């Protein structure tokens, strides 16, 4: 029976980061993973492979639409789907092997197999039971179904994001159920490849929770890229016959029944905590009504010595949120003061243009009744953006009306996922919009749009 200071169950972004940080802090650490490769959903069938396909298909789009404008003439590129999937798999392999190297470098033991917790201080993997002073559950999440609908997922015709990453051929038509991040990213991939993509969303706007002005502009841009939208629609049933799917849905505005056929249906209605096989009920771990593990402000569950982080607890299901929690709980277990600032966790949608946000939205501020000011700047006024055919979109900065302190930022435009971190750092230090406005930004860069938005919170942007 092996004995450890910490055993982490799950090697996704939360789990593997927690394991490495624990080891760095001098704790004897092991990580349980049942997959053949480390990295969890994110590296194997989520964030990383989807970004590979988004990158590949964006290059295709550039070749089809912008190369000739720049004087680059060549025969139209042909898509070799098999090679594109092989490229995606190679990217996965490089990343998962990287985690394995980091485990060896930091002396983290990989306990291969699926884990359960037979009792406090014990983790069972296969037939072996290992002892640990502390156990951290980082088992992640799995795709949700469609609430109140008859939908059977076969990962062939009716797929989740996992199946959408490895379709044997490019479908002629696809229905995406859900207008959130996963659905829009994968919908963008296939639309660029020539698939007729229709997004069916229950609410009256895409990207629920996003700043409304950004969401509206985002939908307009995606429409121009070929995606169709059916909003305010409740999916009732997805049936499959002769290799094709039929989606039956009801329009909420008039309760009228509708149907649509497609080669593939992507169910992208969100994710739910994955705690199967962990023995939580018998152990006495308290869950929330939504099936999440209940923890206190130090990530402790209701069972002594058992902690939880990432997608299995409350909060946004984001890899970087899980990573921060992984580092925080490692520091807590090592006697330090681990902390996560949940008010400064950015969110990114990796379409083109990208969409990124951090902090409060204008809708949230109105609901709070808080006095605020808005600084906006269009990328059409940014020289670098215009030079690379990326002038669509804008930056929207929100600041307190009295103190000028930055409360949130929402960006739709080129490299938005990287640009947002300037505001994240500013918010961590309690910066005012004027602080950002008075910071010199290199020219010509996309980041100048962030400065211009900050200037717009004061006397006005220069290039607007």
DOSE-47573 format. One record per residue (C-alpha): residue in three letters; x, y, z; residue number from 1. Coordinates in Angstrom, 3 decimals. Last residue first. Example, Ala and Ser with C-alpha at 12.3 -4.5 7.8 and 13.67 -1.06 7.14 Angstrom:
# DOSE-47573
<rec SER, <13.670, -1.060, 7.140>, 2>
<rec ALA, <12.300, -4.500, 7.800>, 1>
END
This chain:
# DOSE-47573
<rec UNK, <-12.490, 57.376, -33.322>, 464>
<rec UNK, <-8.713, 57.621, -33.629>, 463>
<rec UNK, <-7.966, 59.695, -30.546>, 462>
<rec UNK, <-10.502, 58.183, -28.151>, 461>
<rec UNK, <-12.432, 60.573, -25.910>, 460>
<rec UNK, <-12.103, 62.827, -22.891>, 459>
<rec UNK, <-12.370, 59.969, -20.410>, 458>
<rec UNK, <-13.895, 56.514, -20.850>, 457>
<rec UNK, <-13.030, 56.857, -24.559>, 456>
<rec UNK, <-9.356, 56.950, -23.549>, 455>
<rec UNK, <-9.832, 53.452, -22.104>, 454>
<rec UNK, <-11.368, 52.294, -25.374>, 453>
<rec UNK, <-8.401, 53.843, -27.217>, 452>
<rec UNK, <-5.971, 51.977, -24.970>, 451>
<rec UNK, <-7.666, 48.663, -25.718>, 450>
<rec UNK, <-7.670, 49.446, -29.445>, 449>
<rec UNK, <-3.926, 50.077, -29.214>, 448>
<rec UNK, <-3.599, 46.395, -28.317>, 447>
<rec UNK, <-4.151, 45.424, -31.967>, 446>
<rec UNK, <-0.651, 46.728, -32.629>, 445>
<rec UNK, <0.902, 49.411, -34.845>, 444>
<rec UNK, <2.210, 51.021, -32.742>, 443>
<rec UNK, <3.315, 49.963, -29.265>, 442>
<rec UNK, <1.121, 50.972, -26.339>, 441>
<rec UNK, <2.149, 53.634, -23.806>, 440>
<rec UNK, <0.104, 53.463, -20.601>, 439>
<rec UNK, <-1.911, 56.647, -19.955>, 438>
<rec UNK, <-5.183, 55.099, -21.136>, 437>
<rec UNK, <-4.692, 52.024, -18.937>, 436>
<rec UNK, <-4.215, 54.156, -15.846>, 435>
<rec UNK, <-7.106, 56.385, -16.969>, 434>
<rec UNK, <-9.437, 53.364, -16.998>, 433>
<rec UNK, <-8.598, 52.944, -13.328>, 432>
<rec UNK, <-6.507, 50.099, -11.986>, 431>
<rec UNK, <-7.452, 47.877, -9.056>, 430>
<rec UNK, <-4.237, 45.840, -9.354>, 429>
<rec UNK, <-6.023, 42.650, -10.345>, 428>
<rec UNK, <-8.240, 44.761, -12.640>, 427>
<rec UNK, <-5.222, 46.033, -14.606>, 426>
<rec UNK, <-3.828, 42.510, -14.934>, 425>
<rec UNK, <-7.163, 41.278, -16.293>, 424>
<rec UNK, <-7.390, 44.342, -18.558>, 423>
<rec UNK, <-4.122, 43.507, -20.278>, 422>
<rec UNK, <-5.301, 39.906, -20.281>, 421>
<rec UNK, <-8.159, 40.705, -22.664>, 420>
<rec UNK, <-5.761, 41.307, -25.569>, 419>
<rec UNK, <-4.782, 37.637, -25.789>, 418>
<rec UNK, <-8.275, 36.213, -26.244>, 417>
<rec UNK, <-9.240, 39.217, -28.374>, 416>
<rec UNK, <-6.554, 38.336, -30.913>, 415>
<rec UNK, <-8.548, 40.035, -33.699>, 414>
<rec UNK, <-12.007, 41.329, -32.726>, 413>
<rec UNK, <-14.860, 41.084, -30.290>, 412>
<rec UNK, <-13.890, 42.451, -26.904>, 411>
<rec UNK, <-15.670, 42.871, -23.586>, 410>
<rec UNK, <-14.118, 44.567, -20.554>, 409>
<rec UNK, <-15.201, 44.816, -16.943>, 408>
<rec UNK, <-15.237, 46.914, -13.787>, 407>
<rec UNK, <-12.260, 49.219, -14.370>, 406>
<rec UNK, <-12.000, 51.846, -11.591>, 405>
<rec UNK, <-12.970, 55.337, -12.819>, 404>
<rec UNK, <-13.816, 56.246, -9.188>, 403>
<rec UNK, <-17.131, 58.030, -9.779>, 402>
<rec UNK, <-18.533, 56.512, -12.965>, 401>
<rec UNK, <-17.089, 53.056, -12.294>, 400>
<rec UNK, <-15.570, 51.702, -15.501>, 399>
<rec UNK, <-16.722, 49.515, -18.397>, 398>
<rec UNK, <-14.526, 48.957, -21.460>, 397>
<rec UNK, <-15.981, 47.858, -24.796>, 396>
<rec UNK, <-13.566, 46.915, -27.560>, 395>
<rec UNK, <-14.855, 46.547, -31.108>, 394>
<rec UNK, <-15.637, 44.210, -33.983>, 393>
<rec UNK, <-14.862, 43.931, -37.669>, 392>
<rec UNK, <-11.568, 45.472, -38.782>, 391>
<rec UNK, <-9.755, 42.177, -39.229>, 390>
<rec UNK, <-8.704, 42.300, -42.905>, 389>
<rec UNK, <-4.991, 42.175, -41.957>, 388>
<rec UNK, <-4.080, 45.814, -42.657>, 387>
<rec UNK, <-7.363, 47.041, -41.157>, 386>
<rec UNK, <-6.509, 45.408, -37.841>, 385>
<rec UNK, <-3.032, 46.944, -37.775>, 384>
<rec UNK, <-4.359, 50.444, -38.426>, 383>
<rec UNK, <-7.015, 50.354, -35.693>, 382>
<rec UNK, <-9.990, 52.626, -36.371>, 381>
<rec UNK, <-11.963, 49.808, -37.966>, 380>
<rec UNK, <-11.217, 47.921, -34.745>, 379>
<rec UNK, <-13.996, 49.973, -33.181>, 378>
<rec UNK, <-13.495, 51.679, -29.808>, 377>
<rec UNK, <-15.853, 51.860, -26.877>, 376>
<rec UNK, <-15.560, 53.447, -23.427>, 375>
<rec UNK, <-18.595, 53.007, -21.216>, 374>
<rec UNK, <-19.361, 54.726, -17.926>, 373>
<rec UNK, <-20.847, 53.370, -14.711>, 372>
<rec UNK, <-23.312, 54.187, -11.957>, 371>
<rec UNK, <-24.439, 50.949, -10.300>, 370>
<rec UNK, <-28.084, 49.970, -10.228>, 369>
<rec UNK, <-27.047, 46.357, -9.672>, 368>
<rec UNK, <-29.245, 45.245, -12.589>, 367>
<rec UNK, <-27.727, 47.982, -14.754>, 366>
<rec UNK, <-24.243, 46.796, -13.824>, 365>
<rec UNK, <-25.086, 43.198, -14.673>, 364>
<rec UNK, <-26.506, 44.204, -18.066>, 363>
<rec UNK, <-23.377, 46.240, -18.840>, 362>
<rec UNK, <-21.295, 43.147, -18.230>, 361>
<rec UNK, <-19.072, 42.626, -15.197>, 360>
<rec UNK, <-15.563, 41.180, -15.155>, 359>
<rec UNK, <-13.709, 39.669, -18.085>, 358>
<rec UNK, <-14.588, 39.126, -21.719>, 357>
<rec UNK, <-13.244, 37.712, -24.945>, 356>
<rec UNK, <-14.643, 37.079, -28.423>, 355>
<rec UNK, <-12.363, 36.004, -31.259>, 354>
<rec UNK, <-12.988, 37.123, -34.811>, 353>
<rec UNK, <-12.683, 34.482, -35.986>, 352>
<rec UNK, <-13.837, 31.826, -33.518>, 351>
<rec UNK, <-11.888, 31.129, -30.359>, 350>
<rec UNK, <-14.490, 32.124, -27.750>, 349>
<rec UNK, <-12.733, 33.433, -24.631>, 348>
<rec UNK, <-13.652, 33.896, -20.967>, 347>
<rec UNK, <-11.541, 35.791, -18.475>, 346>
<rec UNK, <-11.505, 35.140, -14.727>, 345>
<rec UNK, <-11.093, 38.347, -12.729>, 344>
<rec UNK, <-14.004, 38.425, -10.267>, 343>
<rec UNK, <-13.184, 34.885, -9.150>, 342>
<rec UNK, <-9.911, 35.970, -7.544>, 341>
<rec UNK, <-8.471, 32.600, -6.538>, 340>
<rec UNK, <-6.485, 32.158, -3.306>, 339>
<rec UNK, <-3.945, 29.814, -1.771>, 338>
<rec UNK, <-2.575, 30.919, 1.588>, 337>
<rec UNK, <0.281, 28.559, 2.460>, 336>
<rec UNK, <0.364, 25.474, 4.648>, 335>
<rec UNK, <1.314, 23.022, 1.904>, 334>
<rec UNK, <-2.305, 21.868, 1.608>, 333>
<rec UNK, <-3.365, 25.494, 1.067>, 332>
<rec UNK, <-0.694, 25.954, -1.610>, 331>
<rec UNK, <-1.907, 22.871, -3.465>, 330>
<rec UNK, <-5.515, 24.097, -3.103>, 329>
<rec UNK, <-4.633, 27.416, -4.735>, 328>
<rec UNK, <-2.601, 25.888, -7.565>, 327>
<rec UNK, <-5.438, 23.553, -8.522>, 326>
<rec UNK, <-7.982, 26.346, -8.130>, 325>
<rec UNK, <-6.022, 28.468, -10.598>, 324>
<rec UNK, <-5.811, 25.546, -13.015>, 323>
<rec UNK, <-9.547, 24.861, -12.716>, 322>
<rec UNK, <-10.334, 28.491, -13.590>, 321>
<rec UNK, <-7.900, 28.179, -16.492>, 320>
<rec UNK, <-9.689, 25.116, -17.863>, 319>
<rec UNK, <-13.102, 26.794, -17.722>, 318>
<rec UNK, <-16.353, 25.364, -16.412>, 317>
<rec UNK, <-17.544, 28.589, -14.797>, 316>
<rec UNK, <-18.311, 28.296, -11.094>, 315>
<rec UNK, <-19.495, 25.621, -8.697>, 314>
<rec UNK, <-17.547, 22.411, -8.156>, 313>
<rec UNK, <-16.967, 19.341, -10.363>, 312>
<rec UNK, <-15.636, 21.514, -13.209>, 311>
<rec UNK, <-12.526, 22.534, -11.320>, 310>
<rec UNK, <-11.662, 21.717, -7.716>, 309>
<rec UNK, <-12.522, 19.291, -4.908>, 308>
<rec UNK, <-11.076, 18.459, -1.477>, 307>
<rec UNK, <-11.205, 15.384, 0.766>, 306>
<rec UNK, <-9.288, 15.350, 4.060>, 305>
<rec UNK, <-12.382, 15.502, 6.233>, 304>
<rec UNK, <-15.591, 14.810, 4.315>, 303>
<rec UNK, <-18.006, 17.713, 3.765>, 302>
<rec UNK, <-15.755, 18.951, 0.961>, 301>
<rec UNK, <-12.834, 21.296, 1.495>, 300>
<rec UNK, <-12.005, 23.744, -1.332>, 299>
<rec UNK, <-10.622, 26.351, 1.111>, 298>
<rec UNK, <-13.621, 28.666, 0.682>, 297>
<rec UNK, <-15.943, 25.741, 1.426>, 296>
<rec UNK, <-16.874, 22.959, -0.977>, 295>
<rec UNK, <-20.078, 21.402, -2.332>, 294>
<rec UNK, <-19.507, 18.924, -5.140>, 293>
<rec UNK, <-21.720, 19.731, -8.096>, 292>
<rec UNK, <-24.846, 17.717, -8.891>, 291>
<rec UNK, <-27.005, 20.732, -9.726>, 290>
<rec UNK, <-28.850, 20.536, -6.378>, 289>
<rec UNK, <-25.454, 20.779, -4.652>, 288>
<rec UNK, <-23.560, 17.687, -3.509>, 287>
<rec UNK, <-22.428, 16.662, -0.026>, 286>
<rec UNK, <-19.762, 13.950, 0.205>, 285>
<rec UNK, <-20.973, 11.147, 2.477>, 284>
<rec UNK, <-18.471, 8.469, 1.423>, 283>
<rec UNK, <-21.279, 6.173, 0.349>, 282>
<rec UNK, <-22.672, 8.909, -1.879>, 281>
<rec UNK, <-19.246, 9.955, -3.207>, 280>
<rec UNK, <-18.181, 6.485, -4.372>, 279>
<rec UNK, <-15.981, 7.952, -7.156>, 278>
<rec UNK, <-17.556, 5.751, -9.824>, 277>
<rec UNK, <-19.217, 8.566, -11.748>, 276>
<rec UNK, <-18.254, 12.060, -10.584>, 275>
<rec UNK, <-18.313, 13.923, -13.909>, 274>
<rec UNK, <-19.815, 17.380, -13.359>, 273>
<rec UNK, <-22.125, 18.600, -16.153>, 272>
<rec UNK, <-21.450, 20.216, -19.538>, 271>
<rec UNK, <-23.203, 22.583, -21.903>, 270>
<rec UNK, <-25.916, 22.376, -24.536>, 269>
<rec UNK, <-23.645, 21.467, -27.431>, 268>
<rec UNK, <-25.427, 18.543, -29.105>, 267>
<rec UNK, <-23.993, 18.394, -32.616>, 266>
<rec UNK, <-26.442, 16.926, -35.120>, 265>
<rec UNK, <-24.985, 15.436, -38.291>, 264>
<rec UNK, <-26.308, 14.787, -41.800>, 263>
<rec UNK, <-29.147, 17.216, -41.208>, 262>
<rec UNK, <-32.943, 17.410, -41.267>, 261>
<rec UNK, <-35.098, 20.127, -39.715>, 260>
<rec UNK, <-38.440, 20.106, -37.927>, 259>
<rec UNK, <-40.935, 22.664, -36.661>, 258>
<rec UNK, <-43.849, 22.695, -34.193>, 257>
<rec UNK, <-45.409, 26.086, -33.435>, 256>
<rec UNK, <-45.531, 27.257, -29.806>, 255>
<rec UNK, <-45.966, 30.866, -30.986>, 254>
<rec UNK, <-42.958, 32.684, -29.503>, 253>
<rec UNK, <-41.340, 29.501, -28.135>, 252>
<rec UNK, <-40.679, 27.939, -31.515>, 251>
<rec UNK, <-40.905, 24.193, -31.035>, 250>
<rec UNK, <-38.322, 21.645, -32.154>, 249>
<rec UNK, <-38.001, 18.350, -33.990>, 248>
<rec UNK, <-34.493, 17.579, -35.238>, 247>
<rec UNK, <-34.246, 14.892, -37.894>, 246>
<rec UNK, <-30.973, 13.022, -38.338>, 245>
<rec UNK, <-29.557, 11.186, -41.309>, 244>
<rec UNK, <-27.797, 7.793, -41.473>, 243>
<rec UNK, <-30.829, 5.909, -42.787>, 242>
<rec UNK, <-32.978, 7.085, -39.887>, 241>
<rec UNK, <-31.973, 9.062, -36.795>, 240>
<rec UNK, <-34.266, 10.933, -34.387>, 239>
<rec UNK, <-33.672, 14.094, -32.387>, 238>
<rec UNK, <-36.571, 15.192, -30.204>, 237>
<rec UNK, <-38.036, 18.185, -28.396>, 236>
<rec UNK, <-35.613, 21.017, -29.161>, 235>
<rec UNK, <-36.910, 24.302, -27.744>, 234>
<rec UNK, <-36.514, 27.316, -30.020>, 233>
<rec UNK, <-36.078, 30.971, -29.082>, 232>
<rec UNK, <-33.401, 31.414, -31.725>, 231>
<rec UNK, <-32.970, 29.662, -35.066>, 230>
<rec UNK, <-29.632, 30.745, -36.496>, 229>
<rec UNK, <-27.816, 30.238, -39.787>, 228>
<rec UNK, <-24.005, 30.141, -40.133>, 227>
<rec UNK, <-22.530, 31.343, -43.424>, 226>
<rec UNK, <-19.681, 33.660, -42.444>, 225>
<rec UNK, <-21.961, 36.687, -42.779>, 224>
<rec UNK, <-24.229, 35.035, -40.211>, 223>
<rec UNK, <-21.226, 34.621, -37.899>, 222>
<rec UNK, <-20.567, 38.364, -38.120>, 221>
<rec UNK, <-24.159, 39.279, -37.302>, 220>
<rec UNK, <-24.220, 36.805, -34.402>, 219>
<rec UNK, <-21.074, 38.337, -32.915>, 218>
<rec UNK, <-22.503, 41.862, -33.196>, 217>
<rec UNK, <-25.563, 40.834, -31.178>, 216>
<rec UNK, <-23.483, 38.911, -28.631>, 215>
<rec UNK, <-21.136, 41.881, -28.134>, 214>
<rec UNK, <-24.052, 44.247, -27.477>, 213>
<rec UNK, <-25.641, 41.744, -25.093>, 212>
<rec UNK, <-22.507, 41.260, -22.954>, 211>
<rec UNK, <-22.208, 37.471, -22.705>, 210>
<rec UNK, <-24.319, 35.557, -20.186>, 209>
<rec UNK, <-25.843, 33.294, -22.839>, 208>
<rec UNK, <-23.668, 33.095, -25.978>, 207>
<rec UNK, <-26.466, 33.388, -28.570>, 206>
<rec UNK, <-29.651, 35.373, -28.104>, 205>
<rec UNK, <-33.381, 34.649, -27.783>, 204>
<rec UNK, <-32.841, 31.564, -25.623>, 203>
<rec UNK, <-33.405, 27.946, -26.670>, 202>
<rec UNK, <-30.740, 28.023, -29.391>, 201>
<rec UNK, <-30.752, 26.139, -32.704>, 200>
<rec UNK, <-27.608, 26.747, -34.776>, 199>
<rec UNK, <-27.742, 25.846, -38.469>, 198>
<rec UNK, <-24.571, 24.897, -40.357>, 197>
<rec UNK, <-24.359, 24.111, -44.080>, 196>
<rec UNK, <-20.945, 22.468, -44.261>, 195>
<rec UNK, <-18.371, 24.027, -46.577>, 194>
<rec UNK, <-15.187, 23.521, -44.569>, 193>
<rec UNK, <-15.466, 27.036, -43.175>, 192>
<rec UNK, <-18.952, 26.164, -41.893>, 191>
<rec UNK, <-17.479, 23.036, -40.294>, 190>
<rec UNK, <-14.973, 24.896, -38.134>, 189>
<rec UNK, <-17.403, 27.705, -37.336>, 188>
<rec UNK, <-19.987, 25.228, -36.029>, 187>
<rec UNK, <-17.271, 23.730, -33.840>, 186>
<rec UNK, <-16.556, 27.117, -32.271>, 185>
<rec UNK, <-20.210, 28.163, -32.154>, 184>
<rec UNK, <-21.386, 24.939, -30.511>, 183>
<rec UNK, <-18.590, 24.868, -27.943>, 182>
<rec UNK, <-19.002, 28.512, -26.891>, 181>
<rec UNK, <-22.786, 28.660, -26.594>, 180>
<rec UNK, <-25.575, 28.660, -29.149>, 179>
<rec UNK, <-26.961, 25.216, -28.348>, 178>
<rec UNK, <-28.137, 22.405, -30.624>, 177>
<rec UNK, <-25.895, 22.589, -33.690>, 176>
<rec UNK, <-27.523, 21.251, -36.837>, 175>
<rec UNK, <-25.095, 20.093, -39.506>, 174>
<rec UNK, <-25.256, 19.765, -43.285>, 173>
<rec UNK, <-22.959, 18.512, -46.028>, 172>
<rec UNK, <-20.904, 16.556, -43.529>, 171>
<rec UNK, <-17.091, 16.475, -43.701>, 170>
<rec UNK, <-16.001, 12.854, -43.377>, 169>
<rec UNK, <-15.056, 10.324, -40.684>, 168>
<rec UNK, <-16.142, 12.735, -37.909>, 167>
<rec UNK, <-13.373, 12.998, -35.327>, 166>
<rec UNK, <-13.666, 16.293, -33.473>, 165>
<rec UNK, <-17.477, 16.343, -33.751>, 164>
<rec UNK, <-17.593, 13.051, -31.850>, 163>
<rec UNK, <-15.972, 14.585, -28.774>, 162>
<rec UNK, <-17.944, 17.839, -29.117>, 161>
<rec UNK, <-21.092, 15.770, -28.674>, 160>
<rec UNK, <-22.553, 13.790, -31.530>, 159>
<rec UNK, <-25.785, 12.643, -33.118>, 158>
<rec UNK, <-24.794, 11.023, -36.417>, 157>
<rec UNK, <-21.686, 9.185, -35.216>, 156>
<rec UNK, <-21.155, 9.954, -31.532>, 155>
<rec UNK, <-24.255, 7.815, -30.751>, 154>
<rec UNK, <-26.114, 10.386, -28.657>, 153>
<rec UNK, <-29.766, 9.577, -28.028>, 152>
<rec UNK, <-31.992, 12.630, -27.753>, 151>
<rec UNK, <-35.583, 12.711, -26.559>, 150>
<rec UNK, <-35.867, 16.194, -25.054>, 149>
<rec UNK, <-36.653, 17.622, -21.607>, 148>
<rec UNK, <-33.138, 18.997, -21.063>, 147>
<rec UNK, <-30.818, 18.334, -24.038>, 146>
<rec UNK, <-27.911, 16.175, -22.901>, 145>
<rec UNK, <-24.895, 17.349, -20.982>, 144>
<rec UNK, <-21.308, 16.680, -22.062>, 143>
<rec UNK, <-18.908, 15.490, -19.372>, 142>
<rec UNK, <-17.077, 17.234, -16.560>, 141>
<rec UNK, <-13.865, 17.271, -14.567>, 140>
<rec UNK, <-12.506, 14.578, -12.233>, 139>
<rec UNK, <-10.484, 16.962, -10.089>, 138>
<rec UNK, <-11.144, 15.418, -6.677>, 137>
<rec UNK, <-8.275, 16.212, -4.313>, 136>
<rec UNK, <-7.385, 13.678, -1.612>, 135>
<rec UNK, <-5.254, 14.615, 1.414>, 134>
<rec UNK, <-3.313, 12.552, 3.933>, 133>
<rec UNK, <-3.059, 9.821, 1.324>, 132>
<rec UNK, <-3.252, 6.035, 1.295>, 131>
<rec UNK, <-3.298, 3.867, -1.817>, 130>
<rec UNK, <-5.565, 0.889, -2.472>, 129>
<rec UNK, <-4.722, -1.432, -5.335>, 128>
<rec UNK, <-7.147, -3.625, -7.260>, 127>
<rec UNK, <-7.799, -1.047, -9.982>, 126>
<rec UNK, <-7.126, 2.332, -8.433>, 125>
<rec UNK, <-8.557, 2.713, -4.921>, 124>
<rec UNK, <-7.947, 5.937, -3.046>, 123>
<rec UNK, <-7.890, 6.009, 0.763>, 122>
<rec UNK, <-7.598, 8.858, 3.259>, 121>
<rec UNK, <-11.297, 8.857, 4.084>, 120>
<rec UNK, <-13.000, 5.748, 2.662>, 119>
<rec UNK, <-13.511, 3.707, -0.493>, 118>
<rec UNK, <-12.560, 6.713, -2.670>, 117>
<rec UNK, <-12.612, 5.693, -6.323>, 116>
<rec UNK, <-10.094, 5.974, -9.112>, 115>
<rec UNK, <-10.008, 4.880, -12.730>, 114>
<rec UNK, <-6.680, 3.524, -13.933>, 113>
<rec UNK, <-3.016, 4.500, -14.162>, 112>
<rec UNK, <-1.565, 5.948, -10.962>, 111>
<rec UNK, <0.843, 8.550, -12.375>, 110>
<rec UNK, <3.456, 9.383, -9.731>, 109>
<rec UNK, <4.600, 13.022, -9.626>, 108>
<rec UNK, <8.394, 13.315, -9.478>, 107>
<rec UNK, <8.504, 16.895, -10.800>, 106>
<rec UNK, <10.413, 16.005, -13.992>, 105>
<rec UNK, <8.450, 12.771, -14.402>, 104>
<rec UNK, <5.117, 14.597, -14.128>, 103>
<rec UNK, <6.370, 17.340, -16.460>, 102>
<rec UNK, <7.309, 14.744, -19.076>, 101>
<rec UNK, <3.823, 13.185, -18.879>, 100>
<rec UNK, <2.311, 16.653, -19.280>, 99>
<rec UNK, <4.378, 17.226, -22.433>, 98>
<rec UNK, <3.335, 13.835, -23.778>, 97>
<rec UNK, <-0.267, 15.078, -23.558>, 96>
<rec UNK, <0.588, 18.287, -25.422>, 95>
<rec UNK, <2.593, 16.761, -28.274>, 94>
<rec UNK, <0.048, 13.989, -28.700>, 93>
<rec UNK, <-2.909, 16.365, -28.950>, 92>
<rec UNK, <-1.119, 18.445, -31.601>, 91>
<rec UNK, <-0.368, 15.238, -33.521>, 90>
<rec UNK, <-4.040, 14.266, -33.344>, 89>
<rec UNK, <-5.081, 17.611, -34.875>, 88>
<rec UNK, <-2.524, 17.200, -37.662>, 87>
<rec UNK, <-3.880, 13.689, -38.296>, 86>
<rec UNK, <-7.406, 15.121, -38.437>, 85>
<rec UNK, <-6.267, 17.622, -41.052>, 84>
<rec UNK, <-4.514, 14.842, -42.970>, 83>
<rec UNK, <-7.727, 12.782, -43.128>, 82>
<rec UNK, <-9.726, 15.844, -44.120>, 81>
<rec UNK, <-7.514, 16.651, -47.093>, 80>
<rec UNK, <-9.060, 19.995, -47.987>, 79>
<rec UNK, <-8.124, 21.448, -51.349>, 78>
<rec UNK, <-6.541, 24.872, -51.676>, 77>
<rec UNK, <-7.565, 27.106, -54.615>, 76>
<rec UNK, <-4.653, 27.386, -57.052>, 75>
<rec UNK, <-2.266, 30.207, -56.228>, 74>
<rec UNK, <-2.161, 33.978, -56.313>, 73>
<rec UNK, <-0.897, 35.980, -53.367>, 72>
<rec UNK, <-1.312, 39.622, -54.301>, 71>
<rec UNK, <-2.713, 40.658, -50.937>, 70>
<rec UNK, <-6.315, 40.682, -52.111>, 69>
<rec UNK, <-5.722, 37.257, -53.687>, 68>
<rec UNK, <-4.792, 35.803, -50.305>, 67>
<rec UNK, <-7.880, 37.179, -48.558>, 66>
<rec UNK, <-10.946, 35.036, -49.268>, 65>
<rec UNK, <-10.037, 31.441, -50.071>, 64>
<rec UNK, <-6.538, 31.410, -48.590>, 63>
<rec UNK, <-7.685, 33.245, -45.463>, 62>
<rec UNK, <-10.632, 30.869, -45.040>, 61>
<rec UNK, <-8.351, 27.839, -45.360>, 60>
<rec UNK, <-6.016, 29.338, -42.763>, 59>
<rec UNK, <-9.031, 29.774, -40.507>, 58>
<rec UNK, <-9.870, 26.103, -41.124>, 57>
<rec UNK, <-6.498, 24.963, -39.841>, 56>
<rec UNK, <-6.563, 27.262, -36.807>, 55>
<rec UNK, <-10.087, 26.252, -35.777>, 54>
<rec UNK, <-9.138, 22.602, -36.247>, 53>
<rec UNK, <-6.114, 22.969, -33.955>, 52>
<rec UNK, <-8.173, 25.001, -31.492>, 51>
<rec UNK, <-10.704, 22.171, -31.273>, 50>
<rec UNK, <-7.911, 19.691, -30.572>, 49>
<rec UNK, <-6.578, 21.793, -27.665>, 48>
<rec UNK, <-9.754, 22.872, -25.885>, 47>
<rec UNK, <-11.659, 19.587, -25.901>, 46>
<rec UNK, <-11.044, 15.931, -26.724>, 45>
<rec UNK, <-7.567, 15.095, -25.448>, 44>
<rec UNK, <-6.039, 18.276, -23.999>, 43>
<rec UNK, <-9.177, 19.698, -22.416>, 42>
<rec UNK, <-10.948, 16.423, -21.645>, 41>
<rec UNK, <-8.169, 15.237, -19.349>, 40>
<rec UNK, <-4.494, 16.070, -19.827>, 39>
<rec UNK, <-2.811, 12.690, -19.418>, 38>
<rec UNK, <-2.943, 9.858, -21.934>, 37>
<rec UNK, <-4.219, 6.272, -21.838>, 36>
<rec UNK, <-7.236, 7.523, -19.935>, 35>
<rec UNK, <-7.888, 6.289, -16.405>, 34>
<rec UNK, <-5.930, 8.990, -14.587>, 33>
<rec UNK, <-4.968, 9.146, -10.908>, 32>
<rec UNK, <-2.318, 11.656, -9.833>, 31>
<rec UNK, <0.269, 11.041, -7.133>, 30>
<rec UNK, <2.121, 13.438, -4.864>, 29>
<rec UNK, <4.705, 13.449, -2.090>, 28>
<rec UNK, <4.475, 17.111, -1.041>, 27>
<rec UNK, <7.536, 19.359, -1.333>, 26>
<rec UNK, <5.937, 22.547, -2.658>, 25>
<rec UNK, <6.960, 21.742, -6.238>, 24>
<rec UNK, <5.223, 18.378, -5.868>, 23>
<rec UNK, <1.975, 20.053, -4.832>, 22>
<rec UNK, <2.299, 22.491, -7.761>, 21>
<rec UNK, <2.784, 19.621, -10.221>, 20>
<rec UNK, <-0.221, 17.726, -8.871>, 19>
<rec UNK, <-2.484, 20.795, -8.797>, 18>
<rec UNK, <-1.532, 21.636, -12.391>, 17>
<rec UNK, <-2.282, 18.038, -13.413>, 16>
<rec UNK, <-5.639, 17.987, -11.687>, 15>
<rec UNK, <-7.040, 21.375, -12.666>, 14>
<rec UNK, <-5.936, 21.213, -16.291>, 13>
<rec UNK, <-7.111, 17.589, -16.595>, 12>
<rec UNK, <-5.296, 14.787, -14.788>, 11>
<rec UNK, <-8.098, 13.423, -12.602>, 10>
<rec UNK, <-8.102, 12.175, -9.017>, 9>
<rec UNK, <-5.343, 13.952, -7.101>, 8>
<rec UNK, <-3.535, 12.061, -4.364>, 7>
<rec UNK, <-1.715, 14.129, -1.756>, 6>
<rec UNK, <0.732, 13.388, 1.094>, 5>
<rec UNK, <1.208, 9.902, -0.250>, 4>
<rec UNK, <1.346, 6.310, 0.999>, 3>
<rec UNK, <1.599, 3.255, -1.232>, 2>
<rec UNK, <0.000, 0.000, 0.000>, 1>
END
